Amino acid sequence: MAQTDSNNKALIIKYLIGACIAAIFLAATFASSPTRSGRTPIRSDAAGYYCYLPAVFIYHDLHCGFLQNGSSLAQQYQQEYGYPPETWFLNNTEKGWITKFSCGVAVCEMPGFLCACGLSKLFGYDCNGYSFFFKLLFILSNLIFSLAALCILLKLLKEITNNKTAAIITLAVALCTNVFYYSTVWAGSAHIYNLFFATLMLYNWKHFLDNPNNKSLIISGLAMGMIVLIRPTDCVLAAFPILYTIFNGRLLKVFDFIKNNIAFTLIGTALFLAPIALQMIIWKITTGHFIYYSYQQEGFDFLHPHIIDGLFSFKKGWLIYTPIMIFAFVGMWFCNKKFNIPLITTLIIHCYIVFSWWCWWYGGSFGCRVMIVMYPLLAIPLATLLEKVTTKKAMAAVGIMLAFFMFWNVLQSYQVQKGILHYEDTDWTMYKQSLFKIRP
């Protein structure tokens, strides 16, 4: 009876936390929407990812002439916002202009975009890809993928730990990290969409290792393909399931399944390759080449990575702006080696690559956005650490700490939005002056 009451209490906590996250995200999304200040949410990198959709479905122009000066859209933009559409993400090729970004985010946004097309025609709005319903569905698409990612993370953690711990750690990832900022304040970035596919891939790969089946294999393959399409450097995440399979002695089991299920293995492989092939086809159409480096002069400096800056600087240091993840490293102490070695190896490779990029601070952003794809993995040692907290006093201390991290994260998200913290040039002096400040 006592066990039943405990389980019911854990379920109530789980649903309350889920409802709390959804309500906070929804309120923050529309409270912080740039449309309230006469701006469009389809801006910066998000505009570069998104432009595939109007290019394909409305203007039939993958060279994005509709964004250039003199176009009817540019004139509408100028009239509505007082500035022309952004084009900084367009690079010139022998055949014309193309966006430097891959099309993965646009693929995720496509259902919302098509819905916006229908609603715009139904209610008499301009079906130009940037009017009211397009902006609304653009924001909602980002929010839906974010909440879906957190739901899958909760399911993943529930299979590793108890309901209460899983719910608390999901809450921590949602509100104590920059997942909150990119789910609400800044829609349309690649990182929220890859958070979804990372959790989807890890959840299904765990199911596949526990009980090899075609469904989990196929979904894992598709999710990994989308991760690569959305952000090619995030392909590093594939190192974890591969290494975890090896270190846990499941490799022969996987090979046996593949040998006995060739057809479904080929389907899974095809679904992994399909998203990558889509980008190659687009490059072929727009540049004449199946393989094309669209970033042109931008690149990596692998001899001089900025790992220390990326982790600890006040400019964009991951652990400075997302301090709760320090406890993920503490939690690794309580995890077994068969998990830690794949995790640490994947984390090191990922940090080395992303912090070798020429713009290691990744422009205008809050915290270190390129680490978001690693949060589903890092949530596991966080949960392991929380399981070690058993006394009431210790739980009270954890509650106070989580409340502070939530407050601090939401406050700094607000500060970046209002310019109190600079989006890319914060230093120790500015950081110190911004403490608890709510007015520019």
C-alpha positions in Angstrom: 0.0 0.0 0.0 2.8 2.4 1.0 4.6 1.6 -2.3 1.4 2.3 -4.3 1.1 5.7 -2.5 4.7 6.5 -3.3 4.3 5.7 -6.9 1.1 7.7 -7.2 2.9 10.7 -5.5 5.8 10.3 -8.0 3.3 10.3 -10.9 1.6 13.4 -9.6 4.9 15.2 -9.3 5.8 14.1 -12.9 2.6 15.5 -14.4 2.7 18.7 -12.3 6.3 19.3 -13.5 5.3 18.6 -17.1 2.4 21.0 -16.9 4.6 23.6 -15.2 7.2 23.4 -18.0 4.6 23.6 -20.7 2.9 26.6 -19.1 6.1 28.5 -18.5 7.4 27.8 -22.0 4.2 28.9 -23.6 3.9 32.1 -21.5 7.6 33.0 -22.0 7.4 32.3 -25.8 4.7 34.9 -26.4 5.8 37.3 -23.7 9.3 37.5 -25.4 8.1 37.3 -29.0 9.9 39.9 -31.1 6.7 40.7 -32.8 5.7 42.6 -29.7 8.5 45.1 -30.4 7.7 45.3 -34.1 10.4 42.8 -35.2 10.0 39.4 -36.8 11.0 36.1 -35.0 12.3 34.8 -38.3 15.7 36.5 -37.9 19.4 35.9 -37.7 20.5 32.2 -38.2 16.9 31.2 -38.0 16.1 33.2 -41.2 18.9 31.4 -43.0 17.6 27.9 -42.0 14.0 28.9 -42.8 14.4 30.5 -46.2 14.4 27.0 -47.9 10.6 26.8 -47.3 9.4 30.0 -49.1 12.1 29.3 -51.7 10.6 25.8 -52.6 6.9 26.2 -51.9 6.2 29.8 -52.8 8.9 31.5 -54.9 10.3 28.3 -56.6 13.7 29.9 -56.4 16.5 28.2 -54.4 18.8 31.1 -55.1 16.6 33.3 -52.9 16.0 36.1 -55.3 12.9 36.9 -53.3 15.1 38.2 -50.4 17.2 40.6 -52.6 16.7 44.3 -52.8 13.9 45.4 -55.2 11.8 42.2 -54.7 8.2 42.6 -53.7 9.0 40.8 -50.4 11.8 43.2 -49.7 9.5 46.2 -50.2 6.9 44.6 -47.9 9.6 44.0 -45.3 10.8 47.5 -45.5 7.3 48.9 -45.1 6.5 46.7 -42.1 9.7 46.6 -40.2 11.7 49.5 -41.5 14.6 47.3 -42.7 15.0 44.8 -45.6 15.1 41.0 -45.2 18.4 39.6 -43.9 20.7 38.2 -46.6 24.0 38.0 -44.7 23.7 34.2 -44.7 23.6 34.0 -48.5 26.9 33.1 -50.3 27.5 33.5 -54.0 28.3 30.5 -56.2 28.9 30.1 -59.9 25.1 29.5 -60.4 23.8 32.1 -57.9 23.2 32.8 -54.3 22.5 30.0 -51.8 22.0 30.0 -48.0 25.1 28.6 -46.2 23.0 26.6 -43.8 21.7 23.0 -44.5 18.0 22.3 -44.9 17.4 20.2 -41.8 15.7 22.8 -39.7 13.5 23.7 -42.7 12.4 20.1 -43.0 11.3 20.2 -39.3 9.5 23.5 -39.8 7.8 22.3 -43.0 4.5 21.0 -41.5 4.0 24.3 -39.7 4.9 26.2 -42.8 2.4 24.3 -45.0 -0.3 24.8 -42.3 0.5 28.6 -42.4 0.1 28.6 -46.2 -3.4 27.2 -45.8 -4.4 29.5 -43.0 -3.0 32.6 -44.8 -5.1 31.8 -47.9 -8.2 31.0 -45.8 -8.1 34.2 -43.8 -6.8 36.5 -46.5 -3.2 37.1 -45.3 -0.3 37.5 -47.8 1.0 34.0 -48.6 4.6 35.3 -48.8 6.2 33.1 -46.2 6.7 35.9 -43.7 3.2 37.2 -42.8 1.3 36.6 -39.5 0.5 32.9 -39.7 4.0 32.0 -40.9 5.5 33.8 -37.9 3.0 32.2 -35.5 3.6 28.6 -36.8 7.4 29.3 -36.9 7.3 30.0 -33.2 4.9 27.1 -32.4 7.0 24.6 -34.3 10.1 25.5 -32.2 8.0 25.2 -29.0 6.4 21.9 -30.0 9.8 20.3 -30.8 11.2 21.6 -27.5 8.4 20.1 -25.4 8.5 16.9 -27.4 12.3 16.6 -26.7 11.7 17.1 -23.0 8.9 14.4 -23.0 11.2 11.9 -24.7 14.0 12.9 -22.2 11.6 12.2 -19.4 10.8 8.7 -20.8 14.5 8.0 -21.3 15.3 8.9 -17.7 12.3 7.0 -16.3 13.9 3.8 -17.7 17.1 4.6 -15.9 15.9 6.0 -12.6 12.6 6.5 -10.7 9.7 8.8 -11.7 10.5 11.5 -9.2 14.2 11.8 -10.2 13.4 11.7 -13.9 10.9 14.5 -13.5 13.2 16.7 -11.5 16.1 16.3 -13.9 13.8 17.0 -16.9 12.7 20.2 -15.1 16.4 21.1 -14.5 17.3 20.7 -18.2 14.2 22.7 -19.2 14.6 25.7 -16.9 18.2 25.6 -15.6 19.9 25.5 -19.0 19.8 27.6 -22.2 17.2 25.2 -23.5 14.8 27.7 -22.0 16.2 30.6 -24.0 16.2 28.7 -27.3 12.7 27.3 -26.7 11.1 30.6 -25.9 13.2 33.7 -26.5 15.0 32.7 -29.7 13.0 30.4 -32.0 14.2 28.6 -35.0 17.7 27.7 -34.1 19.2 24.3 -35.0 19.9 23.3 -31.5 16.4 22.7 -30.2 15.6 20.5 -33.2 18.8 18.5 -32.7 17.9 18.2 -29.0 14.7 16.5 -30.1 16.5 14.1 -32.5 19.3 13.4 -30.0 16.8 12.3 -27.3 14.8 10.3 -29.9 17.9 8.6 -31.1 19.3 7.7 -27.6 15.9 6.6 -26.4 15.4 4.2 -29.3 19.0 3.0 -29.3 18.6 2.0 -25.7 15.4 0.1 -26.5 17.2 -1.6 -29.4 20.1 -2.7 -27.2 17.7 -3.9 -24.5 15.5 -5.8 -26.9 16.7 -5.7 -30.6 13.7 -4.8 -32.8 13.2 -3.3 -36.2 11.2 -0.2 -35.1 13.9 1.1 -32.7 16.6 0.4 -35.3 14.8 2.3 -38.1 13.9 5.3 -35.8 17.5 5.5 -34.6 18.8 5.6 -38.1 16.4 8.3 -39.2 17.0 10.4 -36.1 20.8 10.2 -36.6 20.4 11.2 -40.3 18.4 14.2 -39.2 21.0 15.2 -36.7 23.6 15.2 -39.4 21.4 17.2 -41.8 20.5 19.8 -39.2 24.1 20.4 -37.9 26.7 18.2 -39.6 29.2 18.7 -36.7 26.7 17.1 -34.4 27.4 13.8 -36.1 29.9 13.3 -33.3 26.9 12.2 -31.2 27.0 8.9 -33.1 30.2 8.1 -31.2 28.2 7.5 -28.0 25.9 4.7 -29.1 28.7 3.0 -31.0 31.1 3.1 -28.0 28.4 2.2 -25.5 27.5 -0.8 -27.6 31.1 -1.9 -27.6 31.9 -1.3 -24.0 28.7 -3.0 -22.8 29.5 -6.2 -24.8 26.4 -5.8 -27.1 28.3 -5.6 -30.4 27.9 -9.3 -31.3 24.2 -9.1 -30.4 23.8 -6.2 -32.8 25.6 -8.0 -35.6 23.5 -11.1 -35.1 20.3 -9.0 -35.4 21.6 -7.2 -38.5 22.5 -10.5 -40.1 19.0 -11.9 -39.4 17.2 -8.7 -40.4 18.9 -7.5 -43.6 15.8 -5.9 -45.1 15.0 -3.7 -42.0 18.7 -2.9 -41.6 18.8 -1.6 -45.2 15.6 0.4 -44.5 17.3 1.9 -41.4 20.4 2.7 -43.4 18.3 4.2 -46.2 16.5 6.4 -43.7 19.8 7.5 -42.2 21.1 8.5 -45.7 17.9 10.0 -47.0 18.2 13.4 -45.1 21.9 13.7 -46.2 20.9 12.8 -49.8 18.3 15.6 -49.7 20.9 18.2 -49.0 23.2 16.7 -51.7 20.4 17.0 -54.3 19.8 20.7 -53.3 23.5 21.4 -53.7 23.4 19.7 -57.1 20.5 21.9 -58.2 21.9 25.2 -56.8 25.7 24.7 -57.4 26.1 21.9 -59.9 28.0 19.8 -57.3 26.6 17.0 -55.0 29.2 17.9 -52.3 29.6 21.6 -51.7 31.2 23.6 -48.8 28.6 26.3 -48.4 30.4 28.2 -45.6 33.2 29.2 -48.1 35.8 31.2 -46.2 34.6 30.1 -42.7 36.2 27.1 -41.2 38.0 25.3 -38.3 41.4 25.9 -36.8 42.1 22.5 -35.2 45.6 23.5 -34.2 44.2 26.3 -31.9 41.0 25.2 -30.3 39.4 27.6 -27.8 38.3 24.9 -25.3 39.0 26.8 -22.1 37.3 29.9 -23.5 34.3 27.8 -24.6 33.9 26.3 -21.2 34.8 29.0 -18.8 35.0 32.5 -20.4 32.5 35.2 -19.5 32.1 35.8 -23.2 30.3 32.5 -23.8 31.6 29.9 -21.3 29.3 26.9 -21.1 29.8 26.2 -17.4 29.7 30.0 -16.6 26.2 30.4 -18.1 24.9 26.8 -17.4 26.5 26.1 -14.0 24.2 23.2 -13.2 26.1 21.1 -15.7 29.1 21.1 -13.3 27.0 18.6 -11.3 26.8 16.4 -14.3 30.6 15.9 -14.0 30.2 15.2 -10.3 27.5 12.6 -11.2 29.9 10.8 -13.5 31.8 9.7 -10.4 28.8 7.5 -9.5 28.3 6.1 -13.0 30.0 3.0 -14.2 32.9 3.0 -16.6 30.9 1.3 -19.3 28.8 4.5 -19.5 31.5 7.1 -18.6 34.1 6.1 -21.2 31.7 6.5 -24.1 30.2 9.7 -22.6 33.6 11.4 -21.8 35.0 10.4 -25.2 32.1 11.8 -27.1 32.1 15.0 -25.0 35.9 15.6 -25.6 35.6 15.1 -29.3 32.5 17.3 -29.5 34.2 20.1 -27.5 37.4 19.9 -29.6 35.5 20.2 -32.8 32.9 22.9 -31.9 35.5 25.1 -30.1 37.9 24.8 -33.1 35.4 26.8 -35.2 36.7 30.2 -36.2 33.7 31.8 -34.4 34.0 29.6 -31.3 31.5 31.8 -29.4 28.9 31.3 -32.1 27.8 34.9 -32.5 24.7 36.3 -30.9 23.5 33.8 -28.4 23.0 33.0 -24.8 25.6 30.8 -23.3 27.1 28.0 -25.3 24.3 26.8 -27.6 26.4 24.2 -29.3 26.4 22.1 -26.1 22.6 21.6 -26.0 22.8 18.5 -28.1 24.8 16.8 -25.3 22.2 17.5 -22.6 20.3 14.2 -23.0 23.5 12.4 -22.2 24.5 14.7 -19.4 21.1 14.4 -17.8 22.0 10.8 -16.9 24.8 11.5 -14.5 22.7 14.4 -13.1 20.0 11.8 -12.4 22.6 9.4 -10.9 23.8 12.1 -8.6 20.3 13.1 -7.5 19.6 9.4 -6.6 22.4 9.7 -4.0 20.5 12.4 -2.2 18.3 10.6 0.4 17.9 12.7 3.5 15.3 15.4 3.9 17.8 18.1 4.6 19.9 17.2 1.5 16.7 17.2 -0.6 15.8 20.6 0.8 19.2 21.9 -0.2 18.8 20.4 -3.7 15.5 22.1 -4.0 16.9 25.5 -3.0 19.8 25.1 -5.4 17.5 24.1 -8.3 15.3 27.1 -7.6 18.3 29.4 -7.7 19.6 27.9 -10.9 16.1 28.3 -12.5 15.9 31.9 -11.4 19.4 32.7 -12.5 18.9 31.1 -15.9 15.6 32.9 -16.6 17.0 36.2 -15.4 20.1 35.9 -17.6 17.9 34.9 -20.6 15.9 38.1 -20.0 19.1 40.1 -19.6 20.5 38.9 -22.9 17.1 39.7 -24.6 17.2 43.3 -23.1 20.9 43.9 -23.8 21.9 44.0 -20.2 24.2 41.1 -21.0 25.7 41.5 -24.5 24.8 38.7 -26.9 28.5 38.1 -27.8 30.8 40.6 -26.1 30.2 40.2 -22.4 33.3 40.2 -20.2 33.9 40.0 -16.5 33.2 43.7 -15.9 29.9 43.6 -17.8 28.9 40.4 -16.1 29.7 41.8 -12.6 27.7 45.0 -13.4 24.7 42.9 -14.6 24.2 40.9 -11.5 20.5 41.0 -10.6 19.9 43.9 -12.9 16.6 44.0 -14.7 16.7 47.4 -16.5 19.2 48.3 -19.3 
